[in-house]
C-alpha cells in the first residue's frame, strides 16, 4: 500500500472512531489537499478510490486535473484558495465546489458564469472567524446579509467555511461556526485541517481539508 493511502486510511479510522464516540451518524468527507503536489503523488489515492481533492490555484488545477477528470467522472474538485474574479470562468469550468466565496463582486461573477456555462457550483461562504486583518472572509456581523445576497443571486450555498487563527486553539472558533451554520439552517461545514480535524469533527464539520497529514510536508 502506498504511504499516502496508508496515511489516508489511518485518518479515516481515527474519524470513524471519533464519530462512534460522539454517537454521530454522519461521516465527514475528507478533501485531500493536493495543491503543489505532482499528479504521480496523487494517483495512488485515485486508484484507491478517493474522490475529493483540494486545489488553491486555478491554472494548476486545469493543468493537473483536466484529463483525469475526463477519465474519472466521480472525482470532485474543491477550490480552497483566494479566487480572483478574472479566474472565475476557468474555476467554474473545472471545479465542483468553491469554499472561499467572501465578496459581493466574486459572488456576482460566479452567478453570471454559472449561467453562461449552465453549471451549478456548490459553494461555501468563507467567514473571517478570528476577525483577522490579514485574512479573507466575511465578518461575523455581515454573514446574514451576505448569505441573503448569495441566495438572491441563486447561488447554491451549502454552508460556511473558516480558517481559524494559527496561534490559537481552534475549538472555540469551530463551535462558533457550528452555531452560525445552525442558525442559517445549513447542513454542511468546511473546517478542520491536518492539525485540528478531530476537533472540527466534534463540532459537526462535514468537509475536512487535509493536506500534509496525507501527502507529507510541502517543499
C-alpha positions as CSV (number, residue, x, y, z in Angstrom):
1,X,0.0,0.0,0.0
2,X,1.4,3.4,-1.0
3,X,2.2,5.7,2.0
4,X,-0.3,8.4,1.0
5,X,-3.1,5.7,1.0
6,X,-1.8,4.4,4.4
7,X,-2.0,8.0,5.8
8,X,-5.5,8.4,4.4
9,X,-6.8,5.1,5.8
10,X,-5.3,5.9,9.2
11,X,-7.1,9.3,9.2
12,X,-10.4,7.6,8.1
13,X,-10.1,5.1,11.0
14,X,-9.5,8.0,13.5
15,X,-12.5,9.8,12.2
16,X,-14.8,6.7,12.3
17,X,-13.7,6.1,15.9
18,X,-14.4,9.7,16.9
19,X,-17.8,9.6,15.2
20,X,-18.6,6.5,17.1
21,X,-17.6,8.0,20.5
22,X,-19.7,11.1,19.8
23,X,-22.7,8.9,18.6
24,X,-22.8,11.0,15.4
25,X,-24.4,9.3,12.4
26,X,-22.6,11.2,9.6
27,X,-19.0,10.6,8.5
28,X,-17.4,13.8,7.1
29,X,-15.8,13.9,3.7
30,X,-12.0,14.2,3.5
31,X,-10.7,16.7,0.9
32,X,-7.2,15.6,0.1
33,X,-5.5,18.9,-0.3
34,X,-3.3,18.1,-3.3
35,X,-2.2,21.7,-4.1
36,X,1.5,21.9,-5.2
37,X,1.8,18.1,-5.4
38,X,2.5,16.5,-8.7
39,X,-0.1,14.1,-10.1
40,X,2.1,11.0,-9.6
41,X,1.8,11.6,-5.8
42,X,-2.0,11.8,-6.1
43,X,-2.6,8.8,-8.5
44,X,-2.3,6.2,-5.7
45,X,-5.2,7.9,-3.9
46,X,-7.3,8.0,-7.1
47,X,-6.5,4.3,-7.6
48,X,-7.6,3.6,-4.0
49,X,-10.9,5.2,-4.9
50,X,-10.7,8.6,-3.1
51,X,-12.7,11.2,-4.9
52,X,-12.4,14.6,-3.1
53,X,-9.3,16.8,-3.9
54,X,-8.4,20.4,-3.0
55,X,-6.5,22.9,-5.1
56,X,-5.9,26.7,-4.5
57,X,-4.6,27.8,-7.9
58,X,-6.9,27.7,-10.9
59,X,-4.2,27.2,-13.6
60,X,-2.5,24.4,-11.6
61,X,-5.9,22.7,-11.3
62,X,-6.6,23.0,-15.0
63,X,-3.1,21.6,-15.9
64,X,-3.3,18.7,-13.4
65,X,-6.9,17.6,-13.4
66,X,-8.5,18.2,-16.9
67,X,-7.6,14.9,-18.4
68,X,-8.0,13.0,-15.1
69,X,-11.5,14.4,-14.5
70,X,-12.5,13.5,-18.1
71,X,-11.5,9.9,-17.3
72,X,-12.9,9.8,-13.7
73,X,-16.3,11.5,-13.6
74,X,-16.6,10.6,-9.9
75,X,-13.8,12.9,-8.9
76,X,-14.8,16.1,-7.1
77,X,-12.5,19.1,-7.2
78,X,-12.7,21.7,-4.4
79,X,-11.3,25.3,-4.8
80,X,-9.9,26.3,-1.4
81,X,-7.9,29.4,-2.0
82,X,-8.4,33.0,-2.7
83,X,-10.3,33.2,-6.0
84,X,-9.6,36.1,-8.3
85,X,-12.6,37.3,-10.3
86,X,-10.6,37.1,-13.6
87,X,-10.2,33.3,-13.0
88,X,-13.8,32.6,-12.2
89,X,-14.6,31.4,-15.7
90,X,-12.0,28.7,-15.6
91,X,-12.8,27.9,-12.0
92,X,-16.5,27.3,-12.7
93,X,-15.5,25.0,-15.6
94,X,-13.2,22.6,-13.7
95,X,-14.2,22.8,-10.0
96,X,-17.3,21.2,-8.4
97,X,-17.0,23.2,-5.1
98,X,-15.8,26.6,-4.2
99,X,-15.0,27.0,-0.5
100,X,-13.9,30.6,-0.3
101,X,-16.7,33.0,-1.5
102,X,-16.4,36.2,0.5
103,X,-17.2,39.3,-1.5
104,X,-20.2,40.6,-3.4
105,X,-18.0,41.1,-6.6
106,X,-17.0,37.4,-6.5
107,X,-20.5,36.1,-5.8
108,X,-21.9,38.2,-8.8
109,X,-19.2,36.9,-11.1
110,X,-19.8,33.3,-10.1
111,X,-23.5,33.7,-10.6
112,X,-23.1,35.1,-14.1
113,X,-20.5,32.5,-15.1
114,X,-22.7,29.6,-13.9
115,X,-25.5,30.9,-16.1
116,X,-23.2,31.1,-19.1
117,X,-21.8,27.6,-18.6
118,X,-25.1,26.1,-17.4
119,X,-23.4,24.6,-14.4
120,X,-24.3,24.8,-10.7
121,X,-21.3,25.0,-8.4
122,X,-21.6,24.0,-4.7
123,X,-20.4,26.9,-2.6
124,X,-19.2,27.7,0.9
125,X,-19.1,31.2,2.3
126,X,-15.8,31.9,4.0
127,X,-16.1,33.6,7.4
128,X,-13.2,35.5,9.0
129,X,-14.0,33.8,12.3
130,X,-10.9,35.2,14.1
131,X,-11.6,38.8,12.8
132,X,-8.0,38.9,11.5
133,X,-6.9,41.9,9.5
134,X,-4.8,39.9,7.0
135,X,-7.3,37.2,6.3
136,X,-10.1,36.9,3.8
137,X,-13.6,36.1,4.8
138,X,-16.9,37.8,5.6
139,X,-17.0,39.5,9.1
140,X,-19.3,37.7,11.5
141,X,-21.8,40.5,11.7
142,X,-22.1,40.6,7.9
143,X,-22.8,36.9,7.4
144,X,-26.6,37.0,7.3
145,X,-26.6,39.9,4.8
146,X,-24.0,38.2,2.6
147,X,-25.8,34.9,2.8
148,X,-29.1,36.6,1.7
149,X,-27.3,38.3,-1.2
150,X,-25.9,34.9,-2.4
151,X,-29.4,33.4,-2.2
152,X,-30.8,36.2,-4.3
153,X,-28.0,35.5,-6.9
154,X,-29.3,31.9,-6.9
155,X,-26.0,30.5,-5.6
156,X,-26.1,27.0,-4.1
157,X,-24.8,27.8,-0.6
158,X,-24.1,24.5,1.3
159,X,-22.6,26.1,4.4
160,X,-19.8,28.1,5.9
161,X,-16.0,27.7,5.8
162,X,-13.2,29.1,8.0
163,X,-9.5,29.1,8.6
164,X,-9.1,29.9,12.4
165,X,-6.2,31.9,13.7
166,X,-3.0,29.8,13.8
167,X,-1.7,30.7,17.2
168,X,-5.0,29.9,18.9
169,X,-6.9,26.8,19.8
170,X,-9.5,26.0,17.1
171,X,-12.2,24.7,19.4
172,X,-14.0,27.9,20.2
173,X,-13.9,29.1,16.6
174,X,-15.3,25.8,15.4
175,X,-18.1,25.9,18.0
176,X,-19.0,29.5,16.8
177,X,-19.0,28.3,13.2
178,X,-21.3,25.4,14.0
179,X,-23.7,27.9,15.8
180,X,-23.8,30.3,12.8
181,X,-24.4,27.3,10.4
182,X,-27.3,26.0,12.5
183,X,-28.8,29.5,12.8
184,X,-29.0,29.6,9.0
185,X,-30.3,26.0,8.8
186,X,-27.3,24.9,6.7
187,X,-26.2,21.3,6.8
188,X,-22.5,21.5,5.6
189,X,-19.4,22.9,7.3
190,X,-16.0,23.2,5.8
191,X,-13.4,23.4,8.6
192,X,-10.6,21.4,10.1
193,X,-7.1,20.8,8.6
194,X,-4.2,18.5,9.3
195,X,-3.6,19.7,12.8
196,X,-7.2,20.1,14.1
197,X,-9.5,17.8,12.0
198,X,-10.7,15.8,15.0
199,X,-11.7,19.0,16.9
200,X,-13.6,20.0,13.7
201,X,-15.4,16.6,13.7
202,X,-16.6,17.2,17.2
203,X,-18.1,20.5,16.0
204,X,-20.1,18.9,13.2
205,X,-17.7,19.7,10.3
206,X,-18.7,17.8,7.2
207,X,-15.7,18.6,5.0
208,X,-12.2,18.3,6.3
209,X,-9.4,19.9,4.3
210,X,-6.4,17.7,5.0
211,X,-3.1,18.1,3.1
212,X,0.3,17.4,4.9
213,X,-1.2,14.6,7.1
214,X,-1.8,12.7,3.8
215,X,0.9,13.9,1.4
216,X,3.6,14.9,3.8
217,X,5.2,18.3,4.1
218,X,5.3,20.6,1.0
219,X,8.7,21.8,-0.3
